[in-house]
Amino acid sequence: MRSAPSAVLEGGHADLVSSFESFVQRELVPLAAEVTETSAPPPADLRSYVRKRSAALGFYAGEYPEEWGGAGMPLTAVVLLHQAANRDGCPLAPYALGGADGPSPLLRHGTPDQIRHYLVPLVRGELTRCFALTEPRAGSDAFQLTSVATRTAAGWTLNGHKTFVSNADQADIAIVVTATDLGAGPTAGASAFVVEMDRPGLRIGQRYTGMSGEPLFELLLDGVHVPPDAVIGGEDGVGAAAALAMDSLSWGRLIVAGQCNGIAEHALRLAVEHARDRTAFGRRIGGFQHIQEHLVTSHAEVECAKLLTLASAQLVDGGADALENAALAKLTATQVAVRVVDRALQVHGASGWVRGHPLEFLYRHVRMTTIIEGTSEVQKVIVAKAMGLE
Ligand SMILES: Cc1cc2nc3c(=O)[nH]c(=O)nc-3n(C[C@H](O)[C@H](O)[C@H](O)COP(=O)(O)OP(=O)(O)OC[C@H]3O[C@@H](n4cnc5c(N)ncnc54)[C@H](O)[C@@H]3O)c2cc1C
């Protein structure tokens, strides 16, 4: 459902969004006919094709500068593309934009060599990566790291245990965050390394299948030797991982918010269509006030989430770090999407609950969004701090 209030903030990017939607309809929807399994990601070769084709058209990783192969898009445009990619239910569309497998914002701080060798091919969709930060005892408290990198004459040796890593089975490189100087405290001592996945000592452990079929992996580091220039940012990057991550926190959270707004729009459209069509007790169910309550409340919440997300993205584009606003938008958009999908399924009754129905998939898929990129509780901690409530 599109409506006037958020269109005010979308205005400047309408042509871009409409050209992305045409690409999805013209090229991805026909290809998606090959994707019959909704409980697993699309085949890797199809995802690879979608990435490269979308990169050639300027959509994939469009937020990166043109000299690195991107399109120099502002965050507002990127958020709107993620919203559009999740709005129409084409299972390939989200893969046309960089996600957990795409370029890592940490590499923006890379040395010229790291940018040439890793970031540029990632932006073109030729390589994929994974990001290994979480550990069995370090989740929200992300820098309580026990994985450690030790300096050697030839570079660094990495040892440790990472968990819940997306795309580890397909990635060409891993961005691995470890402690480098435990004496300096967990945050001060963390560094991010680029590690090629075929390095001896690096291996995938357990595979976890998530609710929506997307797998996560353990990544085990057993004496992995990397050269001195594997630290992102070179010598200046040693101990600086937390600082380097700061400037992309709002980006990551607002992109998740945009994805959620698209998911919620999709669910709401399905529910409205169903409510206009389905009859019970001799009338359309959309005429029942209980059903209208589900749909109108959802519509109001989705519009609020979109406005908050786009206004926060515009603050970032204006040069603010917008950490509090990004937290508010991520908290709101993810929770709204979870509620809207739940209500849309309720409006469908049993038909929405059946395996293979889009709402059955969305119900499982949307649940991760309140956990990734900082849980809802972590967003509340950030907002409470900004409210002076520490
Ligand atoms: C689909 C998916 C993909 C992921 N991909 C990756 C990846 O590619 N790479 C990677 O490194 N990690 C990844 N993760 C891991 C993710 O980053 C962590 O799950 C997340 O940081 C939360 O950590 P945790 O699961 O250990 O929960 P915990 O930190 O143990 O939190 C448990 C509960 O306690 C709450 N809590 C924690 N601290 C506070 C606090 N201060 N105040 C109030 N409540 C609090 C949390 O909000 C949560 O409700 C992924 C997770 C999922 C679900």
The ligand as a Gaussian input file, in Angstrom:
#p B3LYP/6-31G(d) Opt

LIG

0 1
 C       19.388000     -14.444000      11.221000
 C       20.616000     -14.073000      11.987000
 C       21.774000     -13.755000      11.295000
 C       22.953000     -13.442000      12.004000
 N       24.095000     -13.219000      11.287000
 C       25.238000     -12.954000      11.960000
 C       26.475000     -12.773000      11.241000
 O       26.508000     -12.860000      10.001000
 N       27.603000     -12.539000      11.955000
 C       27.607000     -12.451000      13.313000
 O       28.662000     -12.204000      13.885000
 N       26.442000     -12.632000      14.040000
 C       25.292000     -12.881000      13.394000
 N       24.117000     -13.095000      14.089000
 C       24.152000     -13.053000      15.556000
 C       23.516000     -11.770000      16.100000
 O       24.365000     -10.687000      15.872000
 C       23.245000     -12.010000      17.602000
 O       22.227000     -12.995000      17.664000
 C       22.789000     -10.738000      18.303000
 O       23.871000      -9.847000      18.433000
 C       22.211000     -11.036000      19.693000
 O       23.098000     -11.796000      20.428000
 P       22.603000     -13.167000      21.124000
 O       21.789000     -13.919000      20.127000
 O       23.792000     -13.822000      21.689000
 O       21.609000     -12.719000      22.255000
 P       22.052000     -12.191000      23.723000
 O       22.998000     -11.064000      23.573000
 O       22.429000     -13.339000      24.563000
 O       20.665000     -11.607000      24.224000
 C       19.636000     -12.422000      24.806000
 C       18.518000     -11.497000      25.249000
 O       19.021000     -10.563000      26.222000
 C       18.745000      -9.241000      25.802000
 N       19.797000      -8.343000      26.242000
 C       21.131000      -8.443000      26.066000
 N       21.763000      -7.366000      26.562000
 C       20.799000      -6.565000      27.085000
 C       20.807000      -5.305000      27.748000
 N       21.954000      -4.622000      27.962000
 N       19.631000      -4.783000      28.134000
 C       18.468000      -5.441000      27.904000
 N       18.396000      -6.646000      27.277000
 C       19.549000      -7.188000      26.884000
 C       18.700000      -9.343000      24.281000
 O       18.014000      -8.236000      23.712000
 C       17.971000     -10.651000      24.096000
 O       16.583000     -10.463000      24.232000
 C       22.944000     -13.422000      13.425000
 C       21.757000     -13.719000      14.107000
 C       20.607000     -14.054000      13.414000
 C       19.359000     -14.398000      14.168000

